[in-house]
Amino acid sequence: MLMAALGIVATPAASRAAGPAAVALFQYAAAPAADAPQAPAGPALPGNVLDPRRFMQLMAARNAEIAYAQLQADIADRGVEAESTVYQPTLYGGVRHEQRHRQRTVEEQLSTLLSNASVLDENVNSVETGVRFRAFTGGEFSVGINNSDRRNNLIAQSTGQTLESSASVVITMKQPLLKGAGRDVVETDLRVAELESSIGRWQYRQQLLKMGGDALGAYWQLQKAYLVHPIRLALLRNARESLQDTRELVRSGRVPATAESEARTIVSTRESDVYKSAQAISEAEARIRVLLDLPPEDGKWTLGDWSDISDPGAASFEARWKQAVDASPSYRVAQLRVEQNQYRLKFAENQKLPQLDLQASYGASGLARGQHDAVSLASRTRYPDWYVGVGFEMPIGSVTRASAQYEGQILKLKQSELEARNVRNSLANDLRSRSEGYEYTLRDVEQLRADLASRTELLHADEEAFRQGLAPHARLLRRQADVLESRLRLLDGEARLHAARTLLSMSEGTLLAEYGIEVSP
């Protein structure tokens, strides 16, 4: 299995990035041992093609951590639905049956002029229904209807009938005048829940950005590993040829015997580098499979063009900063936390006030020998019953629960404002640092490309001299090794350039849009 991994086939993009001089070396690297078992192709990615855009979209759709963040955002949305019922009316009702058979006291018997029955035999059926609701002023209102049918032996002895019906219609009100009064107090939980829902959406976007940055980093590391491995194999082949050449020089007495030991040391180092590069491929593929939730057998993908790096453009820092502030999930979340604490502070300030409630009730009742007559009397308000009053309540002491909560909420607001300011400063520093880092890395890559071009020209010159017999084989091998080492340095620089571009896009807030991922905050 290890030899099969060492013979991994380079992608077409890898051959283009390595240059025409290394085509033969890549072909050598692409020829695994005849008896080496081949890993089956993974079924999870049709076509086995994985360019950065498709990779990012698959990651957004399949990554477990992003799915978890999406569920968290959905949970916050359900919280808004729950709090939006603050003004929802409540229908209540009840049915009750009472049955009693008991002795009557002497006092009860004396109070009944027409009956001195010693036993009360009675049953009562009552029905109650109504509606309770809350107003935006903070008041609580209810409208209720009660009907009761009473039958007992006393009614029969007194009136000759067995049924007495009573009905009542009652409207009650409790309106806070200080503590708990006003729309801001009533809707505090609703406003906080709405902000929490927005926070959940921005945190989902933040998780997408974080995982997108990590995923692209893993993608570039995998592509770098695919490109580095054939070059390591070529360097190993070069070292073995150098060892063979050194042995011939030692046998001819042109170099000391220690030169062969030095050449063998170089071969051992190159072999170790090949094993390390194979391990890097295995680890990078495993990281990709974890990010995309793929089975272990999926791998050996065809990746995108390594040299395709988008240009961030020549926008000024001020323009990038404005875009970054508007699109930064961390800063928007910090701002929303400040707004939440402002609502909570207003609520806590209101709770410090004394409890002063206006209480009122108005009702009408009716008493008759049947349900219909009793309800008719009650509805005509012929026998009204009402009251109005004020209830007052306040804690005694200099320190109360409400005042302590208010002071604590002031500190929470200051804490959230400090966090928002720190996030804003951090965002500005990151944007400037990553903008400059990208520019410096771009210049470094241009220098590395120029170095590779110069070393390639020297290699071509030595190849021509070797063909004419003017340069020794050892010099040609050194030139080939220099070119391969220069390619490795260029690949490392280009990997850093990819990473720098990704970090810059994350700071600017354009990473998701660049890869076709749209998120509505």
C-alpha positions as CSV (number, residue, x, y, z in Angstrom):
1,M,0.0,0.0,0.0
2,L,2.8,2.4,0.8
3,M,4.5,1.8,-2.6
4,A,1.2,2.5,-4.3
5,A,0.9,5.7,-2.4
6,L,4.4,6.6,-3.5
7,G,3.4,6.2,-7.1
8,I,0.4,8.5,-7.0
9,V,-0.6,9.9,-10.4
10,A,0.0,13.7,-10.8
11,T,-2.9,15.7,-12.1
12,P,-2.7,17.7,-15.4
13,A,-2.6,20.9,-13.4
14,A,0.4,19.5,-11.6
15,S,2.2,18.9,-14.8
16,R,1.5,22.4,-16.0
17,A,2.7,23.9,-12.8
18,A,5.9,21.9,-12.8
19,G,6.9,22.9,-16.3
20,P,7.9,21.0,-19.5
21,A,11.3,20.0,-18.2
22,A,9.8,17.7,-15.6
23,V,7.3,15.8,-17.8
24,A,9.5,12.7,-17.8
25,L,10.0,12.9,-14.1
26,F,6.2,13.0,-13.5
27,Q,5.8,10.1,-15.9
28,Y,8.3,8.2,-13.8
29,A,6.4,9.1,-10.6
30,A,3.1,7.9,-12.2
31,A,4.3,4.4,-12.7
32,P,3.6,2.3,-9.6
33,A,5.0,-1.1,-9.0
34,A,3.3,-3.8,-11.0
35,D,2.4,-5.8,-7.9
36,A,1.2,-2.9,-5.8
37,P,-2.6,-3.0,-4.9
38,Q,-4.6,-0.1,-6.3
39,A,-7.0,1.8,-4.0
40,P,-10.6,1.7,-5.3
41,A,-12.1,5.0,-6.5
42,G,-14.4,6.6,-4.0
43,P,-18.1,6.6,-5.1
44,A,-19.2,9.7,-3.2
45,L,-17.9,12.3,-5.8
46,P,-19.1,11.5,-9.3
47,G,-16.4,12.1,-11.8
48,N,-13.8,12.3,-9.0
49,V,-13.3,15.9,-9.9
50,L,-12.9,18.4,-7.1
51,D,-12.2,22.0,-8.0
52,P,-12.2,24.7,-5.3
53,R,-15.7,26.1,-6.1
54,R,-17.3,22.6,-6.0
55,F,-15.3,21.7,-2.9
56,M,-16.6,24.8,-1.0
57,Q,-20.2,24.1,-2.0
58,L,-20.0,20.5,-1.0
59,M,-18.4,21.5,2.3
60,A,-21.3,24.0,2.9
61,A,-23.9,21.3,2.1
62,R,-22.3,18.3,3.9
63,N,-20.1,19.5,6.8
64,A,-21.4,18.4,10.1
65,E,-20.4,21.6,12.0
66,I,-22.1,23.8,9.5
67,A,-25.3,21.6,9.8
68,Y,-25.1,22.1,13.5
69,A,-24.9,25.9,13.1
70,Q,-27.9,25.8,10.8
71,L,-29.9,23.9,13.4
72,Q,-28.9,26.5,16.0
73,A,-30.2,29.2,13.8
74,D,-33.4,27.3,13.3
75,I,-33.8,26.9,17.0
76,A,-33.5,30.7,17.4
77,D,-36.2,31.2,14.8
78,R,-38.5,29.0,16.9
79,G,-37.8,31.2,19.8
80,V,-39.2,34.2,17.9
81,E,-42.3,32.2,17.1
82,A,-42.8,31.4,20.7
83,E,-42.4,35.0,21.9
84,S,-44.6,36.4,19.2
85,T,-47.6,34.9,21.1
86,V,-47.3,37.7,23.8
87,Y,-50.6,39.1,22.7
88,Q,-52.3,35.8,21.9
89,P,-55.7,35.5,23.6
90,T,-56.4,32.6,25.9
91,L,-59.7,30.8,25.9
92,Y,-60.5,29.2,29.2
93,G,-63.5,27.2,30.5
94,G,-64.6,24.6,32.9
95,V,-67.5,22.3,33.8
96,R,-68.2,21.3,37.4
97,H,-70.7,19.0,39.1
98,E,-71.3,19.1,42.8
99,Q,-73.3,16.6,44.9
100,R,-73.8,16.8,48.7
101,H,-76.1,15.1,51.2
102,R,-75.4,16.4,54.8
103,Q,-77.0,17.4,58.0
104,R,-78.0,21.0,58.5
105,T,-76.9,22.9,61.6
106,V,-79.5,24.4,64.0
107,E,-78.5,27.9,62.8
108,E,-79.2,26.9,59.2
109,Q,-82.5,25.5,60.2
110,L,-83.5,28.6,62.1
111,S,-82.5,30.8,59.1
112,T,-85.0,29.1,56.8
113,L,-88.4,30.3,57.7
114,L,-90.5,28.0,55.6
115,S,-88.4,24.8,56.0
116,N,-86.9,23.2,59.0
117,A,-85.5,20.2,57.1
118,S,-82.6,18.7,59.0
119,V,-80.8,17.3,55.9
120,L,-79.6,19.1,52.8
121,D,-79.9,17.0,49.6
122,E,-78.4,19.1,46.8
123,N,-76.6,18.9,43.4
124,V,-75.1,21.7,41.4
125,N,-74.0,21.9,37.7
126,S,-71.9,24.9,36.7
127,V,-70.3,26.0,33.5
128,E,-67.7,28.7,33.1
129,T,-66.0,30.1,30.0
130,G,-64.2,33.3,28.9
131,V,-61.3,34.9,27.2
132,R,-58.1,36.4,28.7
133,F,-55.8,38.6,26.7
134,R,-53.0,41.1,27.2
135,A,-52.8,44.6,25.8
136,F,-49.8,46.5,24.5
137,T,-50.1,48.8,27.5
138,G,-49.2,45.9,29.8
139,G,-52.7,45.5,31.1
140,E,-54.5,42.1,31.5
141,F,-58.1,41.9,30.6
142,S,-60.7,39.1,30.8
143,V,-64.3,38.5,29.8
144,G,-66.1,35.6,31.5
145,I,-69.5,34.0,31.6
146,N,-70.7,31.8,34.4
147,N,-73.9,29.7,34.6
148,S,-75.0,27.5,37.5
149,D,-78.0,25.2,38.0
150,R,-78.8,24.3,41.6
151,R,-81.3,21.6,42.8
152,N,-82.1,20.8,46.4
153,N,-84.9,19.8,48.8
154,L,-85.0,23.3,50.3
155,I,-85.9,24.9,47.0
156,A,-88.7,22.4,46.5
157,Q,-90.1,23.0,50.0
158,S,-90.0,26.8,49.6
159,T,-91.2,27.3,46.0
160,G,-92.6,24.1,44.9
161,Q,-89.9,23.9,42.2
162,T,-86.6,22.1,42.3
163,L,-84.4,24.3,40.0
164,E,-82.7,27.6,40.6
165,S,-80.5,29.0,37.8
166,S,-77.9,31.8,38.2
167,A,-75.8,33.5,35.5
168,S,-73.2,36.3,35.5
169,V,-71.1,38.2,32.9
170,V,-67.9,39.7,34.3
171,I,-65.3,42.0,32.7
172,T,-62.1,42.5,34.7
173,M,-59.0,44.6,34.2
174,K,-55.6,45.0,35.8
175,Q,-53.5,47.8,34.3
176,P,-50.0,48.5,35.6
177,L,-49.3,52.2,36.0
178,L,-45.6,52.1,36.8
179,K,-43.8,48.7,36.9
180,G,-44.8,46.6,33.9
181,A,-46.5,49.4,32.0
182,G,-45.9,50.1,28.3
183,R,-45.1,48.3,25.0
184,D,-41.3,48.3,25.6
185,V,-41.7,46.3,28.7
186,V,-44.3,43.9,27.3
187,E,-42.3,43.2,24.1
188,T,-38.9,43.0,25.7
189,D,-38.6,39.2,25.3
190,L,-39.9,39.4,21.7
191,R,-37.3,42.0,20.7
192,V,-34.6,40.0,22.4
193,A,-35.7,36.8,20.6
194,E,-35.8,38.6,17.2
195,L,-32.2,39.8,17.8
196,E,-31.2,36.3,18.9
197,S,-32.6,35.0,15.6
198,S,-30.5,37.5,13.7
199,I,-27.5,36.4,15.8
200,G,-28.1,32.8,14.9
201,R,-28.1,33.6,11.2
202,W,-24.9,35.6,11.5
203,Q,-23.3,32.9,13.6
204,Y,-24.3,30.4,10.9
205,R,-22.5,32.7,8.3
206,Q,-19.6,32.9,10.7
207,Q,-19.3,29.2,10.9
208,L,-19.5,29.0,7.1
209,L,-16.6,31.4,6.8
210,K,-14.6,29.6,9.5
211,M,-15.1,26.2,8.0
212,G,-14.7,27.6,4.5
213,G,-11.3,29.1,5.4
214,D,-10.2,25.8,7.1
215,A,-11.5,23.8,4.1
216,L,-9.7,25.9,1.5
217,G,-6.5,25.6,3.6
218,A,-6.9,21.8,3.6
219,Y,-7.7,21.9,-0.1
220,W,-4.5,23.8,-1.0
221,Q,-2.5,21.5,1.3
222,L,-3.8,18.5,-0.5
223,Q,-3.0,20.0,-3.9
224,K,0.4,21.0,-2.7
225,A,1.0,17.4,-1.5
226,Y,-0.1,16.0,-4.8
227,L,2.4,18.4,-6.6
228,V,5.3,17.9,-4.1
229,H,5.3,14.1,-4.1
230,P,6.4,13.6,-7.8
231,I,9.1,16.2,-7.3
232,R,10.3,14.3,-4.2
233,L,10.4,11.2,-6.3
234,A,12.4,13.0,-9.0
235,L,14.9,14.2,-6.4
236,L,15.2,10.6,-5.1
237,R,15.9,9.5,-8.6
238,N,18.5,12.3,-9.1
239,A,20.2,11.3,-5.8
240,R,20.5,7.7,-6.9
241,E,22.0,8.7,-10.2
242,S,24.4,11.0,-8.3
243,L,25.3,8.1,-6.1
244,Q,26.0,5.9,-9.1
245,D,28.1,8.7,-10.7
246,T,30.0,9.2,-7.5
247,R,30.9,5.5,-7.3
248,E,32.4,5.6,-10.8
249,L,34.4,8.6,-9.8
250,V,35.6,6.9,-6.6
251,R,36.6,3.8,-8.6
252,S,38.6,6.0,-11.0
253,G,40.3,7.7,-8.1
254,R,39.1,11.2,-9.1
255,V,37.3,11.8,-5.7
256,P,38.0,10.4,-2.2
257,A,36.0,7.4,-0.9
258,T,34.1,9.6,1.6
259,A,32.3,11.1,-1.3
260,E,30.3,7.9,-1.8
261,S,29.2,8.0,1.9
262,E,28.0,11.6,1.4
263,A,26.1,10.6,-1.7
264,R,24.4,7.7,0.2
265,T,23.4,10.2,3.0
266,I,21.7,12.3,0.4
267,V,19.9,9.3,-1.0
268,S,18.7,8.4,2.5
269,T,17.5,11.9,3.1
270,R,15.6,11.9,-0.3
271,E,14.0,8.5,0.6
272,S,12.8,10.0,3.9
273,D,11.4,13.0,2.1
274,V,9.4,10.7,-0.2
275,Y,7.8,8.8,2.7
276,K,7.0,12.1,4.4
277,S,5.3,13.5,1.2
278,A,3.3,10.3,0.9
279,Q,2.2,10.7,4.5
280,A,1.3,14.3,3.8
281,I,-1.0,13.1,1.0
282,S,-2.7,10.6,3.2
283,E,-3.3,13.1,6.0
284,A,-4.5,15.8,3.6
285,E,-7.0,13.4,1.9
286,A,-8.2,12.3,5.4
287,R,-8.8,15.9,6.3
288,I,-10.8,16.4,3.1
289,R,-12.9,13.4,3.8
290,V,-13.7,14.6,7.3
291,L,-14.7,18.0,6.0
292,L,-17.0,16.5,3.4
293,D,-18.2,13.6,5.5
294,L,-16.9,11.1,2.9
295,P,-16.2,7.4,3.3
296,P,-12.6,6.3,3.9
297,E,-12.3,4.7,0.4
298,D,-12.9,8.0,-1.3
299,G,-9.8,9.7,-2.6
300,K,-7.3,10.4,-5.4
301,W,-9.4,13.3,-6.7
302,T,-8.6,15.4,-9.7
303,L,-8.1,18.9,-8.4
304,G,-8.4,22.3,-10.0
305,D,-5.8,24.6,-11.5
306,W,-3.1,25.3,-8.9
307,S,-2.1,28.6,-10.6
308,D,-5.6,30.0,-10.6
309,I,-5.5,32.7,-7.9
310,S,-8.1,35.5,-8.0
311,D,-6.9,39.0,-7.9
312,P,-8.4,41.0,-5.0
313,G,-8.3,44.2,-7.1
314,A,-6.8,47.6,-6.4
315,A,-9.5,48.9,-4.0
316,S,-8.4,51.3,-1.3
317,F,-8.2,50.2,2.3
318,E,-11.2,52.5,3.2
319,A,-13.4,50.8,0.6
320,R,-12.3,47.3,1.8
321,W,-12.9,48.4,5.4
322,K,-16.4,49.6,4.7
323,Q,-17.2,46.3,3.0
324,A,-15.6,44.3,5.8
325,V,-17.5,46.0,8.5
326,D,-20.9,45.4,6.8
327,A,-20.1,41.8,6.1
328,S,-18.3,40.7,9.2
329,P,-20.3,38.2,11.2
330,S,-18.3,38.6,14.4
331,Y,-18.8,42.4,14.4
332,R,-22.5,42.1,13.5
333,V,-23.0,39.6,16.3
334,A,-21.3,41.9,18.8
335,Q,-23.5,44.8,17.7
336,L,-26.7,42.7,18.1
337,R,-25.5,41.7,21.6
338,V,-25.3,45.4,22.5
339,E,-28.9,45.9,21.2
340,Q,-30.1,42.9,23.3
341,N,-28.5,44.3,26.4
342,Q,-30.0,47.7,25.8
343,Y,-33.5,46.2,25.7
344,R,-32.8,44.2,28.9
345,L,-31.5,47.4,30.6
346,K,-34.7,49.3,29.8
347,F,-36.7,46.4,31.2
348,A,-34.5,46.2,34.3
349,E,-35.0,49.9,34.9
350,N,-38.7,49.5,34.7
351,Q,-38.7,46.7,37.2
352,K,-37.2,49.0,39.8
353,L,-40.4,51.0,39.9
354,P,-43.1,50.3,42.6
355,Q,-46.0,48.0,41.6
356,L,-49.0,50.3,41.2
357,D,-52.0,48.7,39.4
358,L,-55.4,50.0,38.4
359,Q,-57.9,47.3,39.1
360,A,-61.4,47.3,37.9
361,S,-64.3,44.9,37.3
362,Y,-67.8,45.2,36.0
363,G,-70.4,42.5,35.9
364,A,-74.1,41.7,35.8
365,S,-76.0,38.8,37.2
366,G,-79.4,37.1,36.9
367,L,-81.3,34.7,39.1
368,A,-84.3,32.7,37.7
369,R,-86.0,29.3,37.5
370,G,-84.3,28.4,34.3
371,Q,-81.1,28.9,32.4
372,H,-82.5,31.0,29.6
373,D,-84.2,33.4,32.0
374,A,-81.1,33.8,34.1
375,V,-78.8,34.5,31.1
376,S,-81.4,37.0,29.8
377,L,-81.4,38.9,33.1
378,A,-77.6,39.0,33.2
379,S,-77.3,40.3,29.7
380,R,-79.6,43.2,30.4
381,T,-77.3,44.4,33.2
382,R,-80.3,45.0,35.4
383,Y,-78.4,43.9,38.4
384,P,-74.9,45.3,38.0
385,D,-71.9,44.6,40.2
386,W,-68.7,46.6,39.9
387,Y,-65.6,47.9,41.6
388,V,-62.5,50.0,40.9
389,G,-59.4,50.4,43.0
390,V,-55.6,50.7,43.1
391,G,-53.1,48.2,44.3
392,F,-49.7,49.2,45.6
393,E,-46.6,47.1,46.3
394,M,-42.9,47.8,46.8
395,P,-40.0,46.2,48.6
396,I,-38.6,47.8,51.8
397,G,-34.8,48.4,51.9
398,S,-32.0,50.3,50.1
399,V,-31.0,47.2,48.1
400,T,-33.6,45.3,46.3
401,R,-33.6,42.4,43.8
402,A,-34.6,44.7,41.0
403,S,-32.0,47.3,41.7
404,A,-29.3,44.7,41.9
405,Q,-30.4,43.2,38.6
406,Y,-30.4,46.7,37.1
407,E,-26.8,47.3,38.2
408,G,-25.8,44.0,36.8
409,Q,-27.4,44.7,33.5
410,I,-25.5,48.0,33.3
411,L,-22.3,46.0,33.6
412,K,-23.4,43.5,30.9
413,L,-24.1,46.4,28.5
414,K,-20.7,47.9,29.1
415,Q,-19.2,44.4,28.6
416,S,-21.0,44.0,25.3
417,E,-20.0,47.5,24.1
418,L,-16.3,46.7,25.0
419,E,-16.5,43.5,23.1
420,A,-18.0,45.2,20.0
421,R,-15.2,47.8,20.1
422,N,-12.5,45.1,20.5
423,V,-14.0,43.1,17.6
424,R,-14.0,46.2,15.4
425,N,-10.4,47.0,16.2
426,S,-9.4,43.4,15.6
427,L,-11.2,43.4,12.3
428,A,-9.4,46.5,11.2
429,N,-6.0,45.1,12.2
430,D,-6.7,41.8,10.5
431,L,-7.7,43.4,7.3
432,R,-4.7,45.7,7.1
433,S,-2.3,42.9,8.2
434,R,-3.8,40.4,5.7
435,S,-3.8,43.0,2.9
436,E,-0.1,43.7,3.4
437,G,0.6,40.0,3.9
438,Y,-1.0,39.1,0.6
439,E,1.1,41.8,-1.2
440,Y,4.3,40.6,0.4
441,T,3.6,37.0,-0.4
442,L,2.8,37.9,-4.0
443,R,6.1,39.6,-4.4
444,D,7.9,36.6,-2.8
445,V,6.2,34.3,-5.3
446,E,7.2,36.5,-8.2
447,Q,10.8,36.3,-6.9
448,L,10.6,32.5,-6.6
449,R,9.3,32.2,-10.2
450,A,12.2,34.4,-11.4
451,D,14.6,32.1,-9.5
452,L,13.1,29.0,-11.1
453,A,13.4,30.6,-14.5
454,S,17.0,31.4,-14.0
455,R,17.9,28.0,-12.7
456,T,16.0,26.4,-15.6
457,E,18.1,28.5,-18.0
458,L,21.3,27.3,-16.3
459,L,20.0,23.7,-16.5
460,H,19.4,24.0,-20.3
461,A,22.9,25.5,-20.7
462,D,24.5,22.6,-18.8
463,E,22.4,20.1,-20.7
464,E,23.8,21.5,-24.0
465,A,27.3,21.6,-22.6
466,F,27.0,17.9,-21.4
467,R,25.8,16.8,-24.9
468,Q,28.9,18.5,-26.3
469,G,31.2,16.9,-23.7
470,L,32.0,20.2,-22.1
471,A,30.3,19.6,-18.7
472,P,30.6,16.6,-16.4
473,H,27.6,14.5,-15.5
474,A,27.8,15.5,-11.9
475,R,27.3,19.2,-12.7
476,L,24.2,18.3,-14.8
477,L,22.8,16.3,-11.9
478,R,23.4,19.2,-9.5
479,R,21.6,21.6,-11.8
480,Q,18.6,19.2,-12.1
481,A,18.5,19.0,-8.2
482,D,18.7,22.8,-8.0
483,V,15.8,23.2,-10.4
484,L,13.7,20.6,-8.5
485,E,14.5,22.3,-5.1
486,S,13.5,25.6,-6.7
487,R,10.2,24.1,-7.8
488,L,9.6,23.0,-4.2
489,R,10.2,26.5,-2.9
490,L,7.9,27.9,-5.5
491,L,5.1,25.4,-4.6
492,D,5.5,26.4,-0.9
493,G,5.3,30.1,-1.9
494,E,2.3,29.5,-4.0
495,A,0.6,27.6,-1.2
496,R,1.3,30.5,1.1
497,L,-0.2,32.8,-1.5
498,H,-3.4,30.7,-1.7
499,A,-3.6,30.9,2.1
500,A,-3.0,34.6,2.1
501,R,-5.7,35.2,-0.5
502,T,-8.2,33.1,1.4
503,L,-7.5,35.0,4.7
504,L,-7.9,38.3,2.9
505,S,-11.2,37.2,1.4
506,M,-12.4,36.2,4.9
507,S,-11.5,39.6,6.3
508,E,-13.2,41.4,3.4
509,G,-16.3,39.2,3.8
510,T,-16.2,38.1,0.1
511,L,-15.1,34.5,0.5
512,L,-18.5,32.9,0.3
513,A,-19.6,35.0,-2.7
514,E,-16.4,34.2,-4.5
515,Y,-17.2,30.5,-4.4
516,G,-20.9,30.8,-5.2
517,I,-22.3,30.4,-1.7
518,E,-25.2,32.8,-0.8
519,V,-26.4,33.3,2.7
520,S,-29.3,35.5,3.8
521,P,-28.5,37.0,7.2
